[in-house]
């Protein structure tokens, strides 16, 4: 119930906040650490950071209009990979900011970067955690058929070429995908691995 309340608050607040351009703008939300977020060491649990990043993605999606489009078409957003690093602890009642932006894409995948920055406490102004996630949109009733990125962004105009993928994004590709990417003309990015294959469901988390 606690996590759902936070999610509902972010979604409702997105209606009154400035509109975002999904390919250019950065979403920023302010949150506070509550006792429910802590682990036995009395700082934010590693898994809770990922939940905070979920909220950042929802803010970006709904303030850009992508969330409404997803709901209208009954698409299902699914994460297929996470590469996270934890740098500074956040304690109870500390405030922090979650920044989220789209940092790259392929034919059927999106890569988003998250940064959690402390805005109070002993590490104010410092990066507490960061992550890159890989996500796809699944079409309803198929279980595996993915929405093409060009179709997802069609309401916003022609899809431009993706920026070069960060190393943290490339780590979420399978060896076959990286090889296929290397064989493409410079700037081209593709998804050569079929949906549901083991290479697409790998979960990866980086360390300090």
C-alpha positions in Angstrom: 0.0 0.0 0.0 2.9 2.4 0.9 4.6 2.0 -2.5 1.2 2.3 -4.4 0.4 5.5 -2.5 3.7 7.0 -3.6 3.1 5.9 -7.2 -0.4 7.4 -7.2 0.9 10.7 -5.8 3.5 11.0 -8.6 1.0 10.2 -11.3 -1.5 12.7 -10.0 1.1 15.4 -9.6 2.3 14.9 -13.1 -1.0 16.4 -14.4 -0.1 19.8 -13.0 3.6 19.8 -13.6 5.2 21.2 -16.8 5.0 19.0 -19.9 8.2 17.1 -20.9 9.6 16.3 -24.3 10.5 12.6 -23.9 13.6 12.7 -26.2 15.1 15.9 -24.8 14.0 16.7 -21.3 14.9 15.3 -17.8 12.3 14.4 -15.2 13.0 15.5 -11.6 11.0 14.5 -8.6 11.6 15.3 -4.9 11.1 12.6 -2.3 11.9 11.9 1.4 13.2 8.8 3.1 10.7 7.2 5.5 11.3 4.5 8.1 9.7 1.9 5.8 12.6 2.5 3.3 15.3 1.5 5.7 17.1 -1.8 6.1 18.8 -3.2 9.2 21.7 -0.8 8.7 19.3 2.1 9.1 19.8 3.4 5.6 17.8 3.0 2.4 17.5 -0.6 1.2 19.2 -1.3 -2.1 15.9 -2.6 -3.6 14.1 0.6 -2.5 16.4 2.7 -4.7 15.0 0.8 -7.7 11.5 1.5 -6.5 12.4 5.2 -6.4 13.6 4.9 -10.0 10.3 3.4 -11.0 8.6 6.6 -9.8 11.0 8.6 -11.9 10.1 6.7 -15.0 6.4 7.1 -14.3 6.9 10.9 -14.0 8.8 11.0 -17.3 6.2 8.8 -19.0 3.1 10.7 -17.9 4.5 14.2 -18.1 5.6 13.5 -21.7 2.3 11.8 -22.8 3.9 8.4 -23.3 2.1 7.0 -20.2 -1.3 8.0 -21.5 -0.4 6.5 -24.9 0.7 3.3 -23.3 -2.6 3.0 -21.3 -4.7 3.8 -24.4 -3.0 1.1 -26.4 -2.9 -1.3 -23.5 0.9 -1.8 -24.0 2.8 -3.4 -21.1 6.1 -1.7 -20.1 8.7 -4.3 -19.0 12.2 -4.0 -17.8 14.7 -6.4 -19.3 17.9 -5.2 -17.6 19.2 -3.0 -14.8 22.8 -1.8 -14.2 22.9 0.0 -10.9 25.6 1.5 -8.6 25.2 2.6 -5.0 27.5 5.4 -3.8 26.2 7.2 -0.7 23.7 6.1 2.0 20.5 8.0 2.6 19.1 8.0 6.1 15.7 8.4 7.6 13.9 11.7 6.8 16.6 12.7 4.3 15.3 14.4 1.2 16.6 13.4 -2.3 15.9 14.1 -6.0 15.4 11.5 -8.7 16.5 12.6 -12.2 15.4 10.4 -15.1 16.1 10.8 -18.8 16.0 8.8 -22.0 19.6 8.2 -22.9 19.3 6.0 -26.0 17.2 3.5 -27.9 17.3 0.7 -30.4 14.7 -0.6 -32.8 12.6 -2.0 -30.0 14.3 -1.1 -26.7 14.6 2.1 -24.6 17.5 2.9 -22.3 16.8 5.3 -19.4 19.3 6.7 -16.9 18.4 7.5 -13.3 20.4 9.6 -10.8 19.4 9.9 -7.1 21.0 12.9 -5.5 20.8 13.7 -1.8 19.3 17.2 -1.1 19.7 17.1 2.7 21.8 15.2 5.2 25.6 14.7 5.5 25.9 13.9 1.7 23.8 16.8 0.5 24.5 17.5 -3.2 26.2 14.1 -3.8 25.1 11.2 -5.9 23.6 8.5 -3.8 22.8 6.0 -6.5 22.6 5.7 -10.3 21.3 3.2 -12.8 20.6 2.5 -16.4 17.6 0.4 -17.3 16.6 -1.3 -20.5 12.9 -1.4 -21.2 10.5 -2.7 -23.9 6.8 -2.3 -24.5 4.8 -5.4 -25.1 1.6 -5.5 -27.2 -1.6 -6.7 -25.5 -2.4 -10.4 -25.8 0.9 -11.4 -27.4 3.1 -11.9 -24.4 6.2 -11.3 -26.4 5.6 -9.0 -29.4 7.3 -5.7 -28.8 6.2 -2.3 -29.9 8.7 -0.7 -32.3 10.4 2.4 -30.9 9.3 4.4 -34.0 5.7 3.5 -33.4 6.0 4.4 -29.7 7.2 7.9 -30.6 5.2 8.4 -33.7 2.9 11.0 -32.0 6.0 13.2 -31.4 7.2 13.2 -35.0 9.9 11.2 -36.8 12.2 9.3 -34.5 15.8 10.8 -34.7 18.9 8.7 -34.5 19.7 7.5 -31.0 22.7 9.0 -29.3 25.6 6.6 -29.0 24.8 4.1 -26.3 26.7 4.5 -23.0 28.9 1.8 -21.8 26.5 1.0 -19.0 23.8 0.5 -21.7 26.0 -1.7 -23.8 26.5 -4.0 -20.7 22.8 -4.8 -20.9 23.2 -6.2 -24.4 23.9 -9.8 -25.1 27.1 -10.8 -26.9 25.0 -11.4 -30.1 23.4 -8.0 -29.8 26.8 -6.3 -29.4 28.2 -8.1 -32.4 25.2 -7.2 -34.5 25.6 -3.5 -33.4 29.2 -3.5 -34.3 28.3 -4.8 -37.8 25.8 -2.0 -38.4 26.7 1.3 -40.1 27.9 3.9 -37.6 24.9 5.2 -35.6 22.6 2.4 -36.4 21.2 0.3 -33.5 19.0 -2.8 -33.8 17.5 -5.5 -31.7 18.5 -8.7 -33.4 17.5 -11.1 -30.6 13.9 -12.4 -30.6 11.6 -11.6 -27.7 11.6 -14.1 -24.9 15.1 -15.4 -25.6 17.5 -15.9 -22.7 19.7 -13.1 -23.9 16.9 -10.6 -23.5 15.9 -11.5 -20.0 19.3 -11.1 -18.4 19.4 -9.1 -15.2 22.6 -7.2 -14.4 23.6 -5.0 -11.5 26.9 -3.3 -11.2 28.8 -2.7 -8.0 31.1 -0.1 -6.4 
